[in-house]
Amino acid sequence: MSLHSDPGRILSGMRPTGRLHLGHYHGVLKNWAVLQEQAECFFFVADWHALTTHYEEPGVMDENVWEMLIDWLAAGVDPDRATLFIQSRVPQHAELHLLLSMVTPLGWLMRVPSFKDQQQKLNDRDLATYGFLGYPLLQSADILMYRATGVPVGEDQVPHVELTREIARRFNHIFGRDGAFEEKAADALTRMGKKPAKEFLRLRREWLQDGVGSARERALTALSASGNLGNEDRERLMGYLDGGGREILPEPGALLTPAAKMPGLDGQKMSKSYNNTIQMRDDPERIRTRLMAMPTDPARQRRHDPGDPEKCPVWDLHQVYTQKTQREELAEGCKSAGIGCVDCKKPLLETILEEQSVLRARARPFEENPQQVREIIESGCERAKVVADETMREVRAVVGTLYE
């Protein structure tokens, strides 16, 4: 699904890490401000997700949540156009996560690419916890709770949306089918033939229990190749393989966002862990000092030395902030030594300071009146609960826990 198709209802969240930097602004928040004009949007503070990896730091959560929300509002995220809420204030998320965990194969969670990747990156933390293993399932609950049709993600997060689709498909298969579904599937298998049916069941077990994607593909190929099955039998066995029945939880689509690698002050990706960030509401003097001290092309030891913009970290920031015509002039000046590095940095500094001025002006009313932010969230949480209640009433009914 692309950003240009009808997105319907959008769900996206962010872990509370405190004040946000320009990487968050250009990579996520500017996109949210566009999406809220195109669709019904739910944007949430993923505080439970923060605990999956930073459960030993509960003391910083409160301040981080409110500082991050002010940055959202400063970026143009509008509470009149989008629903803003805090995950833990809508406890239905925990209930849906629990119910989904009853039917989600363990192998599906263990094959999520970020599981081992994050364990390696955060090897200084004890992540041998159920919460860490289950956080992709909590993400799925977040998405499925609002029956989101689109989830804005980068390429690296697409597997999480695919997992959510598989979980929705399995949930619908188990709880949305008619009473005779298993019996009819068994009849269809007999028409497939003894040996092909046995192989199909083996592949189905590999897919459902171990999450082996290739097993699913081979099972589908076997169904397509079978000359003994009619269309109705084939469709029923496709449902038996990994879904089917009534759609209770719709499958979401991934909204691929434009790749936005915001360069930091050292040329690496902007990240708090690298200490190379410019905050969205940073101190102007700090920005000036750090930007003017940025490293440039090592070949330019003296003012009259020609340089290569492609080897200069400052040039990466120009790609984000500077118009093409001006970039061409600066590149020519660098290559010919017609301008010095300070001359190259000055227009960039002016543009960033201008952007910062707008962000600080938008944030000021909320900084001066924190209660306004809390009222916005209180209202957003109530709106989110209404939708969550609708979903959970149907979920409880099909899993058998709606007692009336």
C-alpha positions in Angstrom: 0.0 0.0 0.0 1.4 3.4 -0.9 0.8 6.8 0.7 -1.1 7.8 -2.4 -3.8 5.1 -2.1 -6.9 5.6 0.1 -5.4 5.0 3.6 -8.7 4.7 5.5 -7.7 4.5 9.2 -4.1 5.0 10.2 -2.4 3.8 13.4 1.1 4.7 14.5 2.9 5.1 17.7 6.2 6.2 19.2 8.1 5.1 22.3 8.5 8.0 24.9 12.2 8.8 24.9 11.9 12.4 26.0 12.5 15.4 23.7 12.6 14.5 20.0 15.3 15.4 17.5 15.2 16.5 13.9 15.4 12.9 12.7 12.1 12.2 14.4 10.6 15.4 12.9 11.6 14.8 9.3 11.3 11.0 9.4 8.0 10.6 11.2 6.1 13.7 12.5 6.0 15.6 9.2 4.4 12.5 7.6 1.9 12.3 10.4 0.9 15.9 9.8 0.2 15.0 6.2 -1.7 11.8 7.0 -4.0 13.4 9.4 -5.4 15.4 6.5 -6.0 12.3 4.4 -7.4 9.7 6.9 -8.8 9.0 10.3 -5.6 8.8 12.4 -4.7 7.4 15.8 -1.3 8.3 17.1 -0.3 6.9 20.5 2.5 7.1 23.1 3.8 3.5 23.3 4.8 3.5 26.9 4.3 -0.2 27.5 6.6 -0.8 24.5 9.3 1.3 26.2 9.1 -1.0 29.2 9.9 -4.1 27.1 13.6 -2.9 26.8 13.9 -0.2 29.5 11.9 -1.6 32.4 14.7 -0.7 34.8 14.2 3.0 34.1 10.6 3.8 35.2 11.5 7.1 36.8 12.1 8.9 33.5 8.8 7.8 31.9 6.6 10.6 33.2 8.7 13.5 31.9 9.5 11.7 28.7 5.9 11.3 27.8 4.9 14.9 28.2 8.0 16.3 26.5 7.5 14.0 23.5 3.8 15.1 23.2 4.8 18.7 23.2 7.1 17.9 20.3 4.2 16.2 18.4 2.1 19.3 18.8 4.9 21.6 17.8 5.4 19.5 14.6 1.8 20.2 13.6 0.1 17.0 14.8 -3.4 18.4 15.4 -5.6 16.8 18.2 -8.7 18.1 16.3 -7.8 16.0 13.3 -6.1 13.0 14.9 -6.7 11.0 18.1 -3.7 11.3 20.4 -3.5 8.9 23.4 -1.3 7.0 25.7 -1.2 3.2 25.3 -1.5 2.3 29.0 -4.5 4.6 29.4 -6.4 2.2 27.1 -6.1 -1.1 29.0 -8.0 -2.9 26.3 -4.6 -3.1 24.5 -3.4 -5.5 27.2 -6.5 -7.6 27.0 -6.3 -8.0 23.2 -2.6 -8.8 23.5 -3.4 -11.5 26.0 -6.2 -13.1 23.9 -4.0 -13.0 20.7 -1.2 -14.7 22.7 -3.5 -17.7 23.1 -3.5 -18.5 19.4 -0.1 -17.1 18.2 2.5 -19.8 17.6 5.7 -19.2 19.5 7.8 -19.7 16.3 6.1 -16.7 14.7 7.5 -14.4 17.4 11.0 -15.9 17.3 11.4 -15.4 13.6 10.7 -11.6 13.7 13.9 -10.1 12.4 14.2 -7.5 15.1 14.1 -10.1 17.9 17.7 -11.2 17.5 18.9 -7.9 16.1 17.7 -6.0 19.2 19.2 -8.6 21.5 22.6 -8.0 19.9 22.3 -4.2 19.9 21.1 -4.0 23.5 23.4 -6.7 24.8 24.0 -4.6 28.0 20.3 -5.3 29.0 18.6 -8.4 30.2 16.1 -9.1 27.5 15.4 -12.7 28.3 11.9 -11.7 29.2 8.4 -12.7 27.9 7.7 -8.9 27.4 10.6 -8.6 25.0 9.7 -11.7 23.1 6.0 -10.7 23.0 6.4 -7.0 22.0 5.7 -7.7 18.3 2.4 -9.3 19.4 1.6 -6.2 21.5 2.3 -4.1 18.3 -0.2 -6.3 16.5 -2.8 -5.8 19.2 -2.2 -2.0 19.0 -2.9 -2.1 15.2 -5.8 -4.6 15.2 -7.6 -2.9 18.1 -8.4 0.1 15.8 -9.0 -2.1 12.7 -6.3 0.1 11.0 -6.1 -0.2 7.2 -2.7 1.4 7.1 0.4 1.5 9.3 3.1 4.0 8.2 6.5 2.2 8.4 10.0 2.1 6.9 11.3 -0.9 5.0 12.7 -2.4 8.2 9.4 -2.5 10.0 7.4 -4.2 7.2 7.9 -7.7 8.8 6.0 -6.4 11.8 3.0 -5.5 9.7 3.2 -8.8 7.9 3.2 -10.6 11.3 0.1 -8.6 12.2 -1.6 -9.7 9.0 -0.8 -13.4 9.7 -2.1 -13.1 13.3 -5.3 -11.5 12.1 -5.7 -14.2 9.5 -5.2 -17.0 12.1 -7.5 -15.3 14.6 -10.2 -15.0 11.9 -9.6 -18.6 10.9 -10.1 -20.0 14.4 -12.9 -17.8 15.7 -14.6 -16.7 12.4 -15.3 -20.0 10.8 -18.6 -21.9 10.8 -19.1 -25.0 12.9 -18.6 -27.4 10.1 -15.4 -25.9 8.8 -13.0 -28.6 10.1 -15.3 -31.4 8.8 -15.5 -29.8 5.3 -11.7 -29.2 5.2 -11.2 -32.9 6.1 -13.5 -34.0 3.3 -11.6 -31.8 0.9 -8.3 -33.4 2.0 -9.6 -36.9 1.1 -10.3 -35.6 -2.5 -6.7 -34.3 -2.7 -5.3 -37.9 -2.3 -3.6 -39.6 0.6 0.0 -38.8 -0.1 -0.6 -35.1 -1.2 -2.9 -34.6 1.8 -0.3 -36.0 4.2 2.4 -33.6 2.8 -0.1 -30.7 2.9 -0.7 -31.3 6.6 3.0 -31.5 7.3 3.6 -28.2 5.6 0.7 -26.7 7.5 2.2 -27.8 10.8 5.6 -26.2 9.8 3.9 -23.0 9.0 1.6 -22.7 12.0 3.9 -24.1 14.6 7.3 -22.9 13.4 6.5 -19.9 11.2 8.3 -21.4 8.2 7.2 -19.1 5.3 8.5 -21.4 2.6 6.3 -24.2 4.0 3.2 -22.0 3.4 4.3 -21.3 -0.2 4.9 -25.0 -0.9 1.4 -25.9 0.5 -0.2 -23.2 -1.7 1.6 -24.6 -4.7 0.4 -28.1 -3.9 -3.2 -26.8 -3.7 -2.9 -25.1 -7.1 -1.3 -28.2 -8.7 -3.9 -30.6 -7.5 -6.3 -31.7 -10.3 -8.7 -33.4 -7.9 -9.9 -30.3 -6.1 -12.7 -28.0 -7.2 -12.5 -24.2 -6.6 -14.6 -24.5 -3.4 -12.4 -27.2 -2.0 -9.2 -25.3 -2.9 -10.5 -22.1 -1.3 -11.5 -24.0 1.8 -8.1 -25.6 2.2 -6.4 -22.2 1.7 -8.5 -21.0 4.6 -7.6 -24.1 6.6 -3.9 -23.4 5.9 -3.8 -19.9 7.4 -7.1 -18.1 7.5 -10.6 -17.8 6.3 -14.0 -17.5 7.8 -15.6 -14.3 9.0 -13.3 -11.3 9.2 -13.3 -10.1 12.8 -9.9 -8.4 12.8 -9.1 -6.9 9.3 -5.6 -7.3 8.0 -3.7 -4.0 7.8 -1.5 -2.8 5.0 2.0 -1.3 5.3 2.2 2.4 4.3 5.7 2.7 3.1 7.1 6.0 4.1 9.8 7.8 2.1 13.2 6.7 3.4 14.5 9.5 5.5 18.0 9.1 7.0 18.5 12.3 8.9 22.3 12.9 9.2 23.7 13.8 12.5 26.3 16.3 13.5 29.1 13.7 12.9 27.9 12.3 9.6 26.3 9.2 11.1 22.5 8.8 11.3 21.1 11.2 13.8 20.6 9.3 17.1 20.7 10.0 20.8 23.0 7.1 21.2 25.6 8.8 19.1 25.2 12.1 20.8 25.0 13.8 17.4 21.4 15.3 17.5 19.8 18.6 17.2 16.6 18.6 19.2 13.4 19.9 17.7 13.3 22.7 20.3 17.0 23.2 20.8 18.9 26.2 22.2 19.9 28.5 19.3 23.4 29.1 20.7 23.9 25.3 21.2 22.9 24.7 17.6 25.2 27.4 16.4 28.2 26.2 18.4 27.8 22.5 17.4 27.0 23.1 13.8 29.9 25.5 13.2 32.2 22.8 14.9 31.0 20.1 12.5 33.8 18.2 10.7 34.1 18.8 7.0 36.1 17.2 4.1 39.4 16.2 5.6 41.2 17.3 2.4 40.4 20.9 3.2 43.2 21.7 5.7 43.5 25.3 4.6 41.1 27.8 3.1 42.5 27.6 -0.4 42.4 23.8 -0.5 39.6 22.5 -2.9 37.1 20.1 -1.4 34.7 17.3 -2.3 31.1 17.9 -0.9 30.4 14.2 -1.1 33.0 13.6 1.6 31.7 16.3 3.9 29.1 15.6 6.7 27.8 19.1 6.4 26.8 18.4 2.8 24.4 15.6 4.0 22.5 18.2 6.0 22.4 20.5 2.9 20.5 17.6 1.1 17.7 18.0 3.6 17.6 21.8 4.1 19.0 23.6 1.0 17.4 24.2 -2.3 19.0 22.6 -5.4 20.2 25.9 -7.0 21.9 27.0 -3.8 23.4 23.5 -3.3 24.9 23.7 -6.8 26.5 27.1 -6.0 27.9 25.8 -2.7 29.2 22.6 -4.3 31.0 24.6 -7.0 32.5 27.0 -4.4 33.7 24.1 -2.4 35.3 22.3 -5.3 37.1 25.4 -6.5 38.0 26.7 -3.0 36.0 29.8 -3.9 34.3 29.6 -0.5 35.5 28.3 2.9 33.7 25.8 5.1 32.3 28.5 7.3 30.7 30.1 4.2 29.1 26.7 3.5 27.8 26.3 7.0 26.2 29.8 7.4 23.2 29.3 5.1 22.5 25.9 6.6 22.6 27.4 10.1 20.2 30.1 9.1 17.7 27.6 7.7 17.8 25.3 10.7 17.4 28.3 13.1 14.4 29.5 11.1 12.8 26.0 11.3 13.6 25.9 15.1 11.9 29.3 15.6 8.7 28.0 14.1 8.8 24.8 16.3 9.5 26.7 19.5 6.7 29.1 18.8 4.2 26.3 18.3 5.4 24.6 21.5 5.4 27.7 23.7 1.6 27.6 24.6 1.9 24.0 25.7 5.1 24.6 27.7 3.5 27.5 29.5 0.3 25.6 30.1 1.1 21.8 30.6 -2.5 21.2 31.7 -3.6 21.8 28.1 -1.5 18.9 27.0 -3.1 16.7 29.6 -6.6 17.7 28.6 -5.8 16.9 25.0 -4.6 13.4 26.0 -7.6 12.8 28.3 -9.9 13.6 25.4 -7.9 11.4 23.0 -7.9 8.5 25.4 -11.6 8.6 25.8 -12.1 8.6 22.0 -9.6 5.7 21.6 -11.5 3.8 24.3 -14.8 4.1 22.4 -13.2 2.4 19.4 -11.4 -0.2 21.5 -14.6 -1.1 23.3 -16.3 -1.8 20.0 -13.5 -4.1 18.9 -13.2 -5.9 22.3 -17.0 -6.5 22.5 -16.8 -8.5 19.3 -13.5 -10.2 20.2 -14.9 -11.3 23.6 -18.0 -12.6 21.9 -16.2 -14.9 19.5 -13.6 -16.2 22.1 -16.4 -16.9 24.6 -15.6 -14.4 27.3 -18.6 -12.1 26.8 -20.9 -13.1 29.7 -24.4 -11.5 29.6 
